[in-house]
Amino acid sequence: MDARNKVVFASKEAHTDFNYGSQLIQNTFLKALETGIRDEYLTTSLRPILRNDGVSDEELMRSINELASQKTERENKLGLTERLYAKSAKVSSVEGAKGKKGTYPEASEKQDLLIEIKGIKSELIKFP
């Protein structure tokens, strides 16, 4: 809006090389605003307002603020419902076939291998 106001002011100056009408400046501003909004929800919701040439700045700002707050509220609600329905399972321990408990099924196998390696290592140290 500030850039638009600067163009309107500069266009009304007496010694300028260009003279744009206020309606042309307003239409260009509204078109730039419509194409510059990245959010599709806001763009589609604001399109009828932005296509109205006689929309005031106050009405435009009020509409943008209302839609932005609606979008935020909607995202919060959707985020909350997604968290409610998302279920995850966590395993704290698993009991293997031998009756030993471990954090993971292969943990007991790793322990057995580690014990064997330590035994082999101690035997190798005995025989230089």
Phi, psi and omega in degrees: 000325180295317179296320178298316180296324177294320179294318178298315180296315180294327180291332181275351178297148184285327186255044179253151179278346181238153179215098179261142177285153181295329179292320177296318179296317179297315180297318179295319178298313181295321179294318178296321178295317180296317182281342182271345180285125184277332183278124184294323179298312179295320181298311182291326179287327182273346185307313179299324179289318182289337178279350178275115184293333185267017182289136180273161179298321181295316179295320180296314180294321178297316180296317180297316180296318179297314181293322179295319179290324176296319180295317179297316179297318180297316179295321178296318179294316179294321177296321179292317181291326178295322179292327180292322183272345179283122180241140178226145180253137178235136180251125180267325177202157180229137178262127182277182181293332181279354181092359179276144177262142176213166180291320179231159180301324182276357181294319180293324177295321178295320178297316179298316179296320179296319178296317178297317181296318178297321178295316179295320180297318180293326177292321180292327179292326180293326182249097181287000000 
